[in-house]
Amino acid sequence: MKVLGIESSCDETGIAVYDSASGRIWQRLYSQIEQHREYGGVVPELASRDHVVKAAPMLGEILAEIGSIDDIDAFAYTRGPGLIGALMVGANLARGLAWALDKPVLGVHHMEGHLLAPMLADEKPLLPFVALLVSGGHTMLVDVRAIGEYRILGETLDDAVGEAFDKTAKLLGLPYPGGPELARLADSVTRSRFEFPRPMINRPGLEFSFSGLKTAALNIVRQNEPLDDDLRAEIAHAFQQAVVDTLRVKCLRALKETGYRSLVIAGGVGANRLLRDALDKATRARRARLYVPALEYCTDNGAMIAYAGALRLLHGQHDQSVSDVLPRWSLETLPAL
C-alpha cells in the first residue's frame, strides 16, 4: 500500500509517500523558519497561509517521482494536536484528494507519528518500550505496550523542554529558532562556572517541570550582564546539562518501573546530540537499548504521518464521512491495532 502523508500541525509543511510493501519513502519538507524569525516565534495565521502556498507544489514534485496520483492507495494527514488553522490546511487537502479519488483517508495523531518514527529505521525497536517524546510543545514519557496501546507515565507540569530551550536561547540573545542554536553554543565549551537545578529528580514519579530552569537562567543572565561570548557559552552549557540530566534520570526511572529494556526518543529535541549520547550510555549501563529516529525524522515531517497512517489503514481504520481536526488530543484515547 502506498500512503501519502501530510504534516501541517505547526510551521513545517511535510508531504511524503510511504510504500508499506517495500519500505521506500518519497518526501518533501519545507520549514517556515525564515518567515517567523522576525517575530521570534510561530505566528499561527502566517503558518496556515504558508501551508496553503507550499503544499500543492510539493505534492506535485512527489507525484512526478512516483508516477501519478492514481498510484496512491490511501491518504493520511495530521489531525492533531497542533495549530487549528494549520491542521485544517493539511486535513482539507488530504480529504479532498481522497474523496475525489474514492480512496480511504485517515487523520493521524501527531505524537503517534513521532513515537513511531524510529520504526522507519532498518533496526526497529521491539515492543513493548518506553518512549520519551520531547519537542517544543510536548514532554512526556509513554508506556508503549503495542501500537495504539499507550499509557502516559509522566509529562511536564508547565513548559515543554523545547520551549525552555527556545526561551533560554532568547535570553542569551540567540537567533530563532533558539533550541538548536543554544545546543551548538553549549557544545562549544567543556565546562561552566554555573550550576542549574535538576527539577523534580529527587521526588518520586515521572512528571517534569522546566519553568524553574527558565527562571534560573533569567536570574543568572541578570546577575552577569553584560554577557560576553564566554559567559553565553557557559550558561548554555550548564542549562543543557541540567536538562539532559533531568531527562536521563526520569527515563531510567521509567525503565525500572516498567521493567522494559528498550527506550525510544522522538520529537525535535530528540536530535540533541548530548541527550542522545547520555541516554545511549545510560541505557547500555542498564543492559537496555536506545532507539532513535534518523535526524531527518526528529522534526515534524510527512514520512512519520504516512507511516503511522499506513499501519492503521492496513488494519481497516479510516475516517468516516465527517471528521474534524483536534488541536488537543490525548494519545491515550487512540484505538489499539
C-alpha positions in Angstrom: 0.0 0.0 0.0 1.3 3.4 -0.9 0.1 6.1 1.6 0.5 9.8 1.1 1.0 11.6 4.4 0.6 15.3 5.0 2.0 17.0 8.1 0.9 20.6 8.8 0.5 20.9 12.5 2.7 23.9 13.0 5.4 25.6 10.9 6.7 22.7 8.7 5.0 21.5 5.6 5.8 17.9 5.2 4.5 15.6 2.4 5.6 12.1 1.9 4.6 8.8 0.3 5.4 5.6 2.2 5.2 2.2 0.4 4.4 -0.5 3.0 5.5 -3.3 0.7 9.0 -2.0 0.0 9.5 0.4 2.9 10.5 3.1 0.4 9.8 6.8 1.1 9.5 9.8 -1.1 9.3 13.0 0.7 9.5 16.8 0.7 9.8 19.1 3.7 9.6 22.9 3.8 10.4 24.9 7.0 8.9 28.3 7.7 11.7 29.4 10.0 12.6 32.5 7.9 9.0 33.7 7.8 8.7 33.6 11.6 12.2 34.6 12.6 11.5 38.3 12.8 8.6 37.6 15.2 10.7 35.4 17.5 8.2 32.6 17.3 5.5 30.9 15.2 2.6 33.2 14.1 -0.4 30.9 13.6 -2.0 32.8 10.7 1.2 33.1 8.8 1.8 29.4 9.3 -1.6 28.5 7.9 -1.2 30.7 4.8 2.2 29.3 4.0 1.0 25.7 4.1 -1.6 26.7 1.5 1.1 28.1 -0.7 3.7 25.3 -0.4 1.6 22.1 -0.1 0.4 21.8 -3.7 3.8 22.3 -5.5 5.5 19.9 -3.1 2.7 17.3 -3.7 3.3 17.8 -7.5 7.0 17.1 -7.1 6.4 13.9 -5.3 3.8 12.6 -7.7 6.1 13.3 -10.6 8.6 11.0 -9.0 6.3 8.1 -8.2 4.2 8.3 -11.4 0.7 9.7 -10.8 -1.9 10.4 -8.2 -3.6 7.1 -9.2 -0.6 5.2 -7.7 -1.6 6.4 -4.3 -3.8 3.8 -2.4 -4.7 5.9 0.6 -4.1 9.3 2.3 -3.1 10.3 5.9 -2.9 13.7 7.5 -2.1 15.2 10.9 -5.5 15.5 12.6 -3.9 16.9 15.8 -2.7 18.1 18.2 -1.4 21.4 16.7 -2.5 24.8 15.5 -6.1 24.6 14.3 -5.7 26.7 11.1 -2.5 24.8 10.1 -4.1 21.5 10.8 -7.1 22.4 8.6 -4.9 23.0 5.6 -3.5 19.5 5.6 -6.8 17.9 6.5 -8.7 19.6 3.8 -6.1 18.7 1.2 -5.9 15.0 2.2 -9.7 14.6 2.5 -10.3 16.4 -0.8 -7.9 14.2 -2.7 -9.2 11.0 -1.0 -12.9 11.8 -1.6 -12.2 12.9 -5.2 -10.4 9.6 -5.9 -12.7 7.5 -3.8 -9.8 6.2 -1.6 -9.5 5.9 2.1 -8.2 8.7 4.3 -7.2 8.8 7.9 -6.4 11.5 10.4 -3.2 10.7 12.4 -2.2 11.7 15.9 0.9 13.9 15.6 2.6 12.5 18.6 2.0 8.9 17.5 3.8 9.9 14.3 6.8 11.0 16.3 6.6 8.0 18.6 6.7 5.6 15.6 9.3 7.5 13.7 12.2 5.2 14.9 10.4 2.3 13.2 11.4 3.9 9.9 14.9 2.7 10.5 16.2 -0.7 9.4 16.6 -1.8 13.0 13.2 -1.2 14.6 12.5 -1.1 18.4 10.8 -4.2 19.8 7.6 -3.8 21.7 7.0 -3.0 24.5 9.1 0.1 25.1 9.2 3.4 26.9 9.1 6.4 24.7 10.4 9.9 25.6 8.6 12.4 23.4 10.4 15.8 23.6 9.5 18.8 21.4 8.6 22.4 21.5 5.1 21.6 22.6 5.4 18.3 24.4 7.5 16.5 27.0 6.2 13.1 28.1 7.1 9.5 28.9 4.9 6.9 27.4 4.4 3.2 28.1 4.1 1.7 24.6 2.7 -1.8 25.0 1.6 -2.1 21.4 0.6 0.1 18.6 -2.3 2.2 19.9 -1.9 0.9 23.5 -0.3 3.9 25.1 -0.2 5.0 28.8 1.3 8.3 29.7 3.7 7.7 32.6 4.5 11.3 33.2 4.5 14.7 31.4 5.5 18.3 32.0 3.5 20.2 34.6 4.3 23.5 32.9 6.7 24.2 30.0 7.8 21.7 27.4 11.6 21.1 27.2 11.8 22.5 23.7 10.0 25.7 24.8 12.5 26.0 27.7 15.4 25.7 25.3 13.9 28.3 23.0 13.2 30.9 25.7 16.5 30.4 27.4 18.2 30.9 24.0 16.2 34.2 23.6 17.6 35.4 27.0 21.1 34.8 25.6 20.3 36.8 22.5 20.5 33.8 20.2 18.5 33.8 16.9 15.3 32.0 16.3 14.8 29.0 16.5 16.8 29.1 19.7 17.0 25.5 20.8 19.5 24.2 18.1 21.5 27.5 18.5 21.7 27.0 22.2 22.8 23.4 21.8 25.6 24.4 19.4 26.8 27.1 21.7 26.7 24.7 24.7 28.8 22.2 22.8 31.5 24.8 22.1 32.8 24.6 25.7 33.5 21.7 28.0 32.8 23.2 31.4 30.9 26.0 33.1 31.1 28.1 36.3 27.3 28.0 36.6 25.0 25.3 38.0 21.3 24.9 37.2 18.8 22.9 39.3 17.7 19.4 38.2 13.9 19.9 38.7 11.9 17.1 40.4 14.6 14.4 40.2 14.6 14.0 43.9 10.8 13.5 44.0 9.1 10.2 43.2 7.2 9.9 40.0 7.8 10.7 36.3 6.5 14.2 36.0 8.6 17.1 34.6 8.9 20.8 35.3 11.0 23.2 33.3 9.7 26.6 34.3 12.2 26.8 37.1 15.1 26.3 34.8 13.9 29.3 32.7 13.7 31.4 35.9 17.2 30.2 36.9 18.5 31.2 33.5 16.9 34.6 33.8 18.5 35.2 37.2 21.9 34.1 36.0 21.7 36.4 33.0 20.7 39.4 35.0 23.4 38.8 37.6 26.1 38.6 34.9 25.1 41.3 32.5 26.5 42.4 30.1 27.2 39.0 28.7 30.2 38.2 26.6 30.6 35.2 24.3 32.3 33.1 27.0 29.5 33.8 29.5 26.8 32.9 27.0 28.5 29.7 26.1 29.0 28.7 29.8 25.3 29.5 30.6 24.2 27.5 27.6 26.4 24.6 28.6 25.1 24.5 32.2 21.5 24.8 31.1 21.7 22.0 28.5 23.5 19.7 31.0 20.7 20.3 33.6 18.0 19.4 31.0 19.8 16.3 29.9 20.5 15.1 33.4 16.8 15.6 34.3 15.6 13.6 31.3 18.1 10.9 31.8 17.1 10.3 35.5 13.4 10.2 34.5 14.0 7.8 31.6 15.9 5.4 33.7 13.2 5.6 36.4 10.6 4.8 33.8 12.6 1.8 32.5 12.9 0.5 36.1 9.2 0.9 36.8 8.0 -0.8 33.6 10.7 -3.4 33.5 11.2 -2.7 29.8 14.6 -2.9 28.2 14.0 -0.6 25.2 13.9 3.2 25.2 12.8 5.4 22.3 13.5 9.1 21.9 11.4 11.1 19.5 10.5 14.7 18.7 12.5 17.7 17.7 14.6 17.8 20.9 15.5 14.1 20.2 18.0 15.5 17.7 20.1 16.9 20.6 23.5 15.2 20.5 24.2 15.4 24.2 20.8 13.9 25.0 21.3 11.0 22.6 24.8 10.3 23.9 23.8 10.5 27.6 20.8 8.2 27.1 22.7 5.7 25.0 25.4 5.4 27.7 22.8 5.2 30.5 20.7 2.5 28.8 23.8 0.4 27.9 24.8 0.5 31.6 21.4 -1.0 32.5 21.7 -3.6 29.6 18.9 -1.8 27.9 18.8 -0.4 24.3 18.2 3.1 23.0 16.4 3.6 19.7 16.4 7.0 17.9 15.0 8.1 14.6 17.2 9.5 11.8 17.8 13.2 12.3 15.5 14.0 9.3 12.6 12.3 11.2 13.1 14.1 14.5 11.4 17.3 13.5 7.9 17.4 12.0 7.8 15.5 8.7 5.3 13.8 6.4 7.1 10.4 6.4 6.1 9.8 10.1 2.5 10.6 9.3 2.4 8.4 6.2 4.0 5.5 8.2 1.6 5.8 11.2 -1.3 6.2 8.8 -0.3 3.1 6.8 -0.2 0.9 10.0 -3.8 1.9 10.8 -5.1 1.9 7.3 -3.8 -1.6 6.8 -5.9 -2.6 9.8 -9.0 -1.2 8.2 -9.2 2.1 10.1 -10.2 5.2 8.1 -12.1 8.5 8.6 -15.9 8.5 8.5 -17.7 10.8 6.0 -17.4 13.7 8.5 -14.4 14.3 10.7 -12.6 17.3 12.2 -9.2 18.4 13.4 -8.3 18.2 17.1 -5.9 20.9 18.4 -5.9 19.0 21.7 -5.9 15.2 21.6 -4.6 12.7 24.1 -2.5 9.7 23.0 -4.4 7.5 25.4 -7.7 7.9 23.5 -6.3 6.2 20.4 -7.7 2.7 19.5 -5.3 -0.2 19.6 -4.5 -2.2 16.5 
